[in-house]
Amino acid sequence: MPHTMAKQEYNVFHSLRGRVRTWWQERQEIARELGELSALGEHGLSELATDVGVNTQMLLAVIRNGAAAADDMEYLMRALNIDPDAVHYDEPGLYRGLQASCALCEDKARCRSELNAGTMRENYTHFCPNHETMSELRAHPEFQTD
């Protein structure tokens, strides 16, 4: 029995260590990206934000949240039978706005929980900051996957 507990503690330790390492690496990447943006100067940063279709403050906020901050958006779209590639191609500005809003969302844990449970379709309107736009996209056949 003590051997089994020791093995469990060992596994928990290594799992936790891996998560802390990943978190630390993500923080370092964010710091590097923010440093690169700072080197652009105010004018360069403004131009970059304009190029990607957001304002400077939103660009910085999205970067602070990390590269994967908007990853759940495509999962949400697929759960709603919305083709993310079609939206990205036909409405790139709208797509970037959805990404930015998703990246800044403070309810990611619920989003992931609903996605994992398969209940997103029924519940996204209660918490998703993009719910109105997603509902509109669902109404357009050119963006549907079915």
LOBANU-570032 format. One record per residue: residue in three letters; residue number from 1; z, y, x of N, C-alpha, C in turn. Coordinates in steps of 0.05 Angstrom, whole numbers, always signed. Each point is the difference from the previous one (the first is absolute). Layout:
! residues N
<ALA NUM <Z Y X> <Z Y X> <Z Y X>>
...
//
This chain:
! residues 146
<MET 1 <+0 -24 +16> <+0 +24 -16> <+0 +25 +17>>
<PRO 2 <+17 +2 +21> <+0 +25 +16> <-27 +4 +13>>
<HIS 3 <-14 -21 +8> <-27 +2 +12> <-19 +13 -20>>
<THR 4 <+1 -8 -25> <-18 +11 -20> <+6 +30 -4>>
<MET 5 <+25 +8 -1> <+7 +28 -4> <-9 +16 +25>>
<ALA 6 <+3 -11 +23> <-9 +14 +24> <-30 +4 +0>>
<LYS 7 <-14 -20 -10> <-29 +3 -1> <-8 +21 -21>>
<GLN 8 <+14 +1 -23> <-6 +20 -20> <+6 +28 +11>>
<GLU 9 <+22 +3 +14> <+7 +26 +11> <-21 +8 +21>>
<TYR 10 <-9 -19 +15> <-21 +5 +20> <-25 +10 -14>>
<ASN 11 <-8 -14 -21> <-24 +8 -15> <+2 +28 -13>>
<VAL 12 <+23 +5 -11> <+5 +26 -12> <-1 +22 +21>>
<PHE 13 <+13 -5 +23> <+0 +19 +22> <-29 +7 +9>>
<HIS 14 <-16 -21 +4> <-27 +4 +9> <-18 +13 -21>>
<SER 15 <+5 -6 -25> <-15 +13 -21> <+7 +30 -1>>
<LEU 16 <+25 +5 +1> <+9 +28 +0> <-10 +15 +24>>
<ARG 17 <+2 -12 +23> <-10 +12 +25> <-30 +6 -3>>
<GLY 18 <-15 -18 -11> <-29 +5 -4> <-5 +23 -18>>
<ARG 19 <+15 +2 -22> <-4 +22 -19> <+7 +27 +13>>
<VAL 20 <+22 +0 +16> <+8 +25 +14> <-21 +8 +20>>
<ARG 21 <-11 -20 +14> <-21 +6 +20> <-25 +12 -14>>
<THR 22 <-8 -12 -22> <-23 +10 -15> <+5 +28 -10>>
<TRP 23 <+24 +5 -11> <+7 +27 -9> <-1 +20 +23>>
<TRP 24 <+11 -7 +23> <+0 +17 +23> <-28 +6 +9>>
<GLN 25 <-17 -20 +1> <-28 +4 +8> <-15 +19 -19>>
<GLU 26 <+6 -4 -26> <-13 +18 -20> <+10 +29 +4>>
<ARG 27 <+25 +4 +6> <+11 +27 +4> <-13 +12 +25>>
<GLN 28 <-3 -16 +21> <-13 +10 +24> <-29 +8 -5>>
<GLU 29 <-14 -16 -16> <-28 +7 -7> <-1 +25 -16>>
<ILE 30 <+18 +4 -18> <+1 +25 -16> <+5 +24 +18>>
<ALA 31 <+19 -3 +19> <+6 +22 +18> <-25 +6 +17>>
<ARG 32 <-14 -20 +9> <-24 +4 +16> <-21 +15 -17>>
<GLU 33 <-4 -8 -24> <-20 +13 -17> <+8 +29 -6>>
<LEU 34 <+25 +5 -5> <+9 +27 -5> <-3 +17 +25>>
<GLY 35 <+4 -11 +23> <-5 +14 +25> <-29 +7 +4>>
<GLU 36 <-17 -19 -7> <-29 +6 +2> <-8 +22 -20>>
<LEU 37 <+11 +0 -24> <-6 +21 -19> <+10 +27 +9>>
<SER 38 <+23 -1 +12> <+12 +25 +11> <-18 +12 +21>>
<ALA 39 <-12 -17 +16> <-18 +9 +22> <-25 +13 -11>>
<LEU 40 <-7 -6 -25> <-24 +13 -13> <+5 +30 -5>>
<GLY 41 <+25 +7 -3> <+5 +28 -7> <-2 +3 -30>>
<GLU 42 <+9 +23 -10> <-1 +5 -28> <-28 +0 -12>>
<HIS 43 <-19 +12 +14> <-27 +1 -10> <-13 -28 -1>>
<GLY 44 <+3 -15 +21> <-11 -27 +1> <+13 -18 -21>>
<LEU 45 <+26 +2 -3> <+14 -16 -21> <-11 +7 -28>>
<SER 46 <-4 +26 -4> <-10 +9 -26> <-28 -11 -5>>
<GLU 47 <-17 +0 +21> <-27 -11 -3> <+1 -30 -5>>
<LEU 48 <+17 -14 +14> <+2 -29 -5> <+9 -6 -28>>
<ALA 49 <+20 +15 -10> <+10 -4 -27> <-22 +5 -20>>
<THR 50 <-16 +21 +4> <-22 +6 -17> <-21 -22 +0>>
<ASP 51 <-5 -11 +24> <-20 -21 +3> <+8 -25 -16>>
<VAL 52 <+26 -6 -1> <+9 -24 -14> <+7 +6 -29>>
<GLY 53 <-2 +25 -8> <+4 +7 -28> <+28 +4 -10>>
<VAL 54 <+18 +8 +19> <+27 +6 -8> <+9 +26 +14>>
<ASN 55 <+23 +11 -8> <+9 +24 +14> <+17 -9 +24>>
<THR 56 <+6 +19 +17> <+13 -6 +26> <+27 -14 -5>>
<GLN 57 <+16 +10 -19> <+26 -11 -4> <-2 -29 -10>>
<MET 58 <-19 -6 -17> <-3 -27 -10> <-9 -18 +23>>
<LEU 59 <-18 +9 +17> <-10 -16 +22> <+24 -8 +18>>
<LEU 60 <+17 +19 +6> <+23 -5 +17> <+19 -19 -13>>
<ALA 61 <+5 +4 -26> <+18 -18 -15> <-10 -28 -1>>
<VAL 62 <-26 -3 -4> <-12 -27 -1> <+3 -14 +27>>
<ILE 63 <-5 +15 +22> <+3 -12 +26> <+29 -7 +6>>
<ARG 64 <+18 +16 -8> <+29 -6 +4> <+8 -26 -14>>
<ASN 65 <-14 -7 -21> <+7 -24 -15> <-12 -25 +12>>
<GLY 66 <-19 +3 +19> <-11 -23 +14> <-27 -8 -10>>
<ALA 67 <-14 -14 +18> <-28 -8 -6> <-3 -18 -24>>
<ALA 68 <+19 -16 -6> <-2 -19 -22> <+12 +11 -26>>
<ALA 69 <+7 +25 +0> <+14 +11 -24> <-16 -2 -26>>
<ALA 70 <-26 +0 +2> <-17 -1 -24> <-12 -28 -5>>
<ASP 71 <+8 -20 +15> <-12 -26 -2> <+2 -12 -28>>
<ASP 72 <+22 +5 -14> <+5 -11 -26> <-20 +10 -21>>
<MET 73 <-13 +23 +6> <-18 +11 -20> <-23 -19 -6>>
<GLU 74 <-12 -12 +19> <-22 -19 -5> <+10 -25 -15>>
<TYR 75 <+24 -9 +6> <+11 -22 -15> <+4 +7 -29>>
<LEU 76 <+10 +25 -5> <+4 +10 -27> <-27 +0 -14>>
<MET 77 <-20 +12 +13> <-27 +2 -12> <-10 -28 -8>>
<ARG 78 <+3 -19 +18> <-10 -27 -5> <+15 -13 -24>>
<ALA 79 <+27 +5 -1> <+16 -10 -22> <-9 +12 -26>>
<LEU 80 <-11 +24 +1> <-10 +13 -25> <-29 -5 -5>>
<ASN 81 <-12 -17 +16> <-29 -7 -1> <-17 +25 +5>>
<ILE 82 <+9 +16 +18> <-16 +23 +10> <-11 -7 +27>>
<ASP 83 <-25 +5 +5> <-12 -6 +26> <+4 +24 +19>>
<PRO 84 <+18 -4 +19> <+6 +22 +18> <-24 +9 +17>>
<ASP 85 <-17 -18 +7> <-24 +7 +15> <-19 +18 -16>>
<ALA 86 <-3 -6 -26> <-17 +16 -17> <+12 +28 -3>>
<VAL 87 <+26 +2 -4> <+13 +27 -2> <-4 +15 +26>>
<HIS 88 <+5 -14 +22> <-2 +13 +27> <-28 +11 +4>>
<TYR 89 <-20 -16 -7> <-28 +8 +4> <-9 +22 -19>>
<ASP 90 <+7 -3 -26> <-10 +19 -20> <+17 +26 -2>>
<GLU 91 <+26 -3 +6> <+18 +23 -3> <+18 +2 +25>>
<PRO 92 <-11 +6 +24> <+16 -1 +24> <+24 +20 +0>>
<GLY 93 <-4 +24 -12> <+21 +19 -1> <+23 -10 -18>>
<LEU 94 <-7 -11 -23> <+20 -11 -18> <+15 -23 +14>>
<TYR 95 <-15 -17 +14> <+12 -22 +14> <+21 +9 +21>>
<ARG 96 <-8 +20 +15> <+19 +11 +21> <+24 +12 -14>>
<GLY 97 <-4 +14 -22> <+23 +11 -14> <+19 -22 -10>>
<LEU 98 <-11 -22 -10> <+16 -22 -9> <+15 -12 +24>>
<GLN 99 <-13 -2 +23> <+13 -11 +24> <+23 +18 +8>>
<ALA 100 <-4 +26 +0> <+21 +18 +8> <+24 -2 -19>>
<SER 101 <-6 +0 -25> <+22 -2 -20> <+15 -26 +4>>
<CYS 102 <-14 -22 +4> <+13 -26 +5> <+16 +1 +25>>
<ALA 103 <-11 +11 +21> <+15 +1 +26> <+26 +16 -3>>
<LEU 104 <+1 +19 -18> <+24 +16 -3> <+19 -10 -22>>
<CYS 105 <-8 -22 -13> <+16 -11 -22> <+27 -9 +10>>
<GLU 106 <+20 +5 -16> <+27 -8 +7> <+9 -25 -15>>
<ASP 107 <-19 -13 -14> <+7 -23 -15> <-15 -25 +10>>
<LYS 108 <-4 -2 +26> <-15 -22 +11> <+13 -27 -5>>
<ALA 109 <+27 -1 +1> <+13 -26 -5> <-6 -10 -28>>
<ARG 110 <+0 +17 -19> <-6 -9 -27> <-30 -9 -2>>
<CYS 111 <-17 +16 +13> <-28 -7 +0> <-5 -28 +11>>
<ARG 112 <+12 -5 +23> <-4 -26 +12> <+12 -22 -17>>
<SER 113 <+23 +6 -12> <+13 -20 -17> <-18 -7 -24>>
<GLU 114 <-12 +21 -13> <-17 -5 -22> <-26 -15 +8>>
<LEU 115 <-10 +7 +23> <-24 -14 +11> <+6 -29 +4>>
<ASN 116 <+23 -6 +13> <+8 -27 +6> <+5 -16 -25>>
<ALA 117 <+12 +13 -20> <+7 -14 -25> <-24 -3 -19>>
<GLY 118 <-22 +14 +6> <-24 -1 -17> <+4 +16 -26>>
<THR 119 <+17 +20 +1> <+6 +16 -24> <-10 +29 +3>>
<MET 120 <-16 +5 +20> <-9 +27 +5> <-15 +12 -24>>
<ARG 121 <-18 -16 -12> <-17 +10 -22> <+17 +11 -23>>
<GLU 122 <+22 -14 -5> <+17 +8 -23> <+18 +24 +7>>
<ASN 123 <+6 +4 +25> <+22 +19 +7> <-7 +23 +17>>
<TYR 124 <-24 +1 +11> <-7 +22 +19> <+3 +28 -12>>
<THR 125 <-5 +2 -26> <+1 +27 -12> <+29 +11 +0>>
<HIS 126 <+19 -17 +4> <+28 +9 +0> <+10 +12 +26>>
<PHE 127 <-15 -4 +22> <+11 +10 +25> <-22 +9 +20>>
<CYS 128 <-25 -7 -3> <-20 +6 +20> <-9 +29 -3>>
<PRO 129 <+1 +15 +22> <-9 +28 -1> <-30 +3 -6>>
<ASN 130 <-15 -22 +4> <-29 +0 -5> <-7 -12 -27>>
<HIS 131 <+19 -5 -17> <-5 -15 -25> <-21 +12 -18>>
<GLU 132 <+0 +26 -2> <-20 +13 -18> <-28 -4 +10>>
<THR 133 <-4 +4 +26> <-26 -4 +12> <-9 -29 -1>>
<MET 134 <+19 -18 +6> <-6 -28 -1> <-9 -8 -29>>
<SER 135 <+14 +10 -19> <-7 -6 -28> <-28 +10 -7>>
<GLU 136 <-6 +24 +10> <-27 +11 -4> <-21 -18 +13>>
<LEU 137 <+5 -8 +25> <-19 -17 +14> <-4 -27 -15>>
<ARG 138 <+21 -10 -12> <-2 -26 -14> <-19 +3 -24>>
<ALA 139 <-3 +24 -10> <-17 +5 -24> <-30 +2 +7>>
<HIS 140 <-6 +1 +26> <-28 +4 +9> <-11 -27 +9>>
<PRO 141 <-20 -11 -14> <-11 -26 +8> <-11 -1 +28>>
<GLU 142 <-10 +22 +11> <-11 -1 +27> <+22 -5 +22>>
<PHE 143 <+25 +3 -7> <+22 -4 +19> <+15 -26 -6>>
<GLN 144 <-8 -15 -20> <+14 -25 -7> <-10 -23 +16>>
<THR 145 <+18 -19 +6> <-8 -24 +15> <-8 -22 -18>>
<ASP 146 <+8 +0 -25> <-7 -21 -19> <-27 +5 -13>>
//
